[in-house]
Amino acid sequence: MAKIDLIKAKLLKLEGGVFQRLCDSWLVKKGYTNINPIGMMQDTDRVRKGTPDALIIQVDGIYIFSEYTVQTSKLKEKLEADIDKCLDERKTGIKIANITEIFICYLVTPQLLFSRKYAVSSGIQSKNPVF
């Protein structure tokens, strides 16, 4: 088996918490700091319900949200629901005007880890995949 195929197979077997830690590590490598993994149970690889899965607080008080999923069925609906929850000020306690981006990280067959970065203004504008 080619090395890339082995990597793909391993990624597709990741559990939610391990995938979230991988994505948080990727964000750190991309230069993001102050990542608060509110969707993770402390000192474990277990996830808990919450919106967003991770929160990045910028020095200017503006937020970047991250949502993660290993779900493969009904992915479009799942991602849309995650974005809707991120934009629900009653759920997050954060005004939409104070959110600049939402990272959506998910696994897709046969592709590898994919992340789409969304800018939040009057709506959500889709940007090209980050990697």
C-alpha positions in Angstrom: 0.0 0.0 0.0 1.4 3.4 -1.0 2.2 5.7 1.9 -0.5 8.2 0.9 -3.1 5.5 0.9 -2.0 4.4 4.4 -2.3 8.0 5.6 -5.8 8.3 4.1 -6.9 5.0 5.7 -5.6 6.1 9.1 -7.3 9.5 8.9 -10.6 7.9 8.1 -10.4 5.7 11.2 -9.8 8.7 13.6 -12.3 9.1 16.4 -13.8 12.6 17.0 -11.6 13.7 19.8 -8.4 12.6 18.1 -9.5 14.3 14.9 -10.2 17.5 16.9 -6.8 17.5 18.5 -5.2 17.0 15.0 -7.2 20.0 13.6 -6.2 22.1 16.6 -2.6 21.2 16.0 -3.0 22.2 12.4 -4.4 25.6 13.4 -1.4 26.1 15.7 1.0 25.3 12.8 -0.9 27.8 10.7 -0.1 30.5 13.3 -3.3 30.6 15.4 -2.9 30.9 19.1 -5.2 31.1 22.1 -7.2 28.1 20.9 -9.8 27.1 23.5 -10.9 23.6 22.7 -14.3 23.9 24.5 -15.6 20.8 22.7 -13.0 18.6 24.3 -13.0 17.0 27.8 -9.9 18.1 29.6 -7.0 15.6 29.6 -8.8 13.1 27.3 -9.5 12.6 23.7 -13.3 12.6 24.3 -15.6 15.2 22.9 -18.6 16.9 24.5 -21.5 18.9 23.0 -20.9 22.5 22.6 -20.7 25.3 20.0 -18.2 26.0 18.7 -15.9 23.0 19.1 -13.0 25.4 19.5 -12.8 29.1 20.0 -9.8 31.3 19.1 -9.8 34.7 20.8 -7.9 37.4 18.9 -6.0 40.2 20.6 -8.6 42.7 19.4 -11.4 40.7 21.1 -12.7 39.3 17.8 -13.4 35.5 17.6 -12.6 32.7 15.2 -14.7 29.5 15.6 -13.8 26.0 14.6 -16.1 23.1 14.1 -14.9 19.5 13.5 -16.6 16.3 12.4 -15.7 12.8 11.4 -19.3 12.1 10.3 -19.5 11.1 6.6 -23.2 10.5 6.1 -25.4 13.6 5.5 -22.3 15.7 5.7 -23.8 18.7 3.9 -26.6 18.9 6.4 -24.2 18.4 9.4 -22.0 21.2 8.2 -24.9 23.6 7.6 -26.3 22.8 11.0 -22.9 23.4 12.7 -22.6 26.8 10.9 -26.1 27.8 11.9 -25.3 26.9 15.5 -22.1 29.0 15.4 -24.2 32.0 14.1 -26.8 31.6 16.9 -25.9 34.3 19.4 -28.2 32.6 22.0 -26.1 29.4 21.8 -22.6 31.1 21.7 -23.2 34.3 23.7 -21.1 36.0 21.0 -22.5 38.6 18.6 -22.1 37.6 14.9 -20.3 41.0 14.3 -17.5 39.7 16.6 -16.9 36.5 14.6 -14.5 36.9 11.6 -14.1 33.3 10.5 -15.4 29.8 11.0 -13.1 26.9 10.2 -15.0 23.7 9.2 -12.8 20.6 9.4 -14.0 17.3 8.1 -12.9 14.1 6.5 -14.0 13.2 3.0 -13.4 10.1 1.0 -11.2 9.7 -1.0 -9.7 13.1 -0.1 -7.7 13.8 3.0 -8.4 16.3 5.7 -10.3 19.2 4.2 -10.9 22.6 5.8 -13.0 25.4 4.4 -12.6 28.9 5.9 -15.7 31.0 6.0 -15.8 34.8 6.4 -18.7 36.1 8.3 -20.3 39.4 7.4 -23.8 39.8 6.2 -23.7 36.1 5.4 -21.2 33.3 5.0 -18.9 33.5 2.0 -17.2 30.3 1.1 -13.4 30.5 0.4 -11.2 28.0 -1.3 -9.9 25.1 0.9 -7.1 26.2 3.1 -4.9 23.2 2.2 
